[in-house]
């Protein structure tokens, strides 16, 4: 329907039109109020149109006598001019009240500070460092995405400085997201990537390999998919090419040959059709979905490592089986490609040097294989991809084909799409469409593959890294590590502790696993873990707290492990996992220098000495790697080995003397044989679980921050469950056990489990 104000604005330009009856005028311009293209529902809009028609009729009745009176012609012309301006104003007001046509609704919005006229799209990827040939290919791929449309923004999952430097060179539409879960070697977790992508404010989220180049049909296909009237998920397998002899221009919008001449899109498509090789089992694919109300699948996405196999097939399989969304294959509609010689271009990084590069024989792939078998339905109910709908373009139209059902459905760009209601035709109609279908069906055999051939639960989940290598990888520049010694029963508290260290950007920590279950769990969670091999007792899940025989034996492992690391030349901050860190204490603790063991005080009385007998807490102390400290720790370990108690009394009795004989003031002791000083920490800065009843405060975090706390210990309470019941509701909790993810600021909801 022509806009009202455009029609009325022409009145003064063509005054003869005003001599026509209003009905004739309406017919010419298709503007009769009873025959609007879109009914106007609001009463005030109908009133405005009625006022408009009445005004025009009045205008005619007044104007005619003057026009036939020669003396009034001049006045008539002036009236025409005045009435024209009045009608322009009325029409403008009326059009402001009229609703936009349905196909404009939701199309014009702001995205990244700019007005966009289509669905907003965010592409998420996890690039490797931007160095060498790998960096160049990633840069080409990302620029190919940005050049497709201003509706596209890109989020790079990385904590590497080179990625931030690369993003800074591009437009504001590229950002870096470091706040997802990574392994200690920097590999991102797929489940955390998907969760962050689902939290996006854009209309459509896309997860893609960082080396994948996109051609213009991507944006056209995504916009068509956005017109579906049901939540959807699509995937598109990437095509492997041995070489890609084209470059992008400076603006990233046009492809060029080596001589600088432009290449048309059809030429790129022809090149791709001749060079590509396709294999869905290789896991190189693009996955996209609309950010609607429905989840992608039932259940919880396991902590797959990104790029290490099985996660894409697992997600698609679960989405198909859950049947929440319309899942379809867009591989024939979206041109996306990657160079297949990247495996020959390994950088000589520490990861490759240590034998940790991507491959099916390494622990990362073994972990993904185990997760794919143990969780979800991929192993037991793998979906048949030959029965999935495939989107393709034929003769300028988008069509869905289901070859198993021998049926094709149309996809219209404008208007709704109702699956299974608009059967366009069976396979006996339209020769050109049949030719397209034959082409697709001819490639289906190559695409259908079973992941069961690659799953192997017998593959060991082991880092295959010695303690010496782990120390060299994890220690900071001062050769200091933070050590946690823990069993499976405390895995949830371990992960909350680890997540807190991540938030504080503390990465120089190690985990000593006291049992096989905790070791396997830690490997799958991407932690730098090693196993203590000589534990002589089975660790109880709920009965290994203070005072039990299990606790006594477990705590003695801590001092032995610390001593082992000290002898390897590394400083150690020993920390129990029931300690919440507000800020990094290492600068302060290391400032005491060598030959000083710095430890938390377990004294709960508000006044008096804080180094009274057996008030040294062996759950939090800093030991410097020097001869005096090592000699003193050897005495502690020997004393604990001959004691029926835990190691904590051995620390005090050995270093401060039985009854506090070696105390030199209210906060220090001096071990006479080794000349080691023991410094008890200020309890306002390092409070224990009973000090000033801080855990009973209505807002524990606020109370501690006011004091300037570095940590707070969740001790002076017996049992794992009671610790959780106290810590989780306090807000000093950083991990969601139900999803196996650290809680982030972008989480829409936060769940915990205990």
Order of alpha helices (4+ residues) and beta strands (2+ residues): alpha-alpha-alpha-alpha-beta-beta-beta-alpha-beta-alpha-beta-alpha-beta-beta-alpha-beta-beta-beta-beta-beta-alpha-beta-alpha-beta-beta-alpha-alpha-beta-beta-beta-beta-alpha-alpha-beta-alpha-beta-alpha-beta-alpha-beta-beta-alpha-beta-beta-alpha-alpha-beta-beta-beta-alpha-beta-alpha-beta-beta
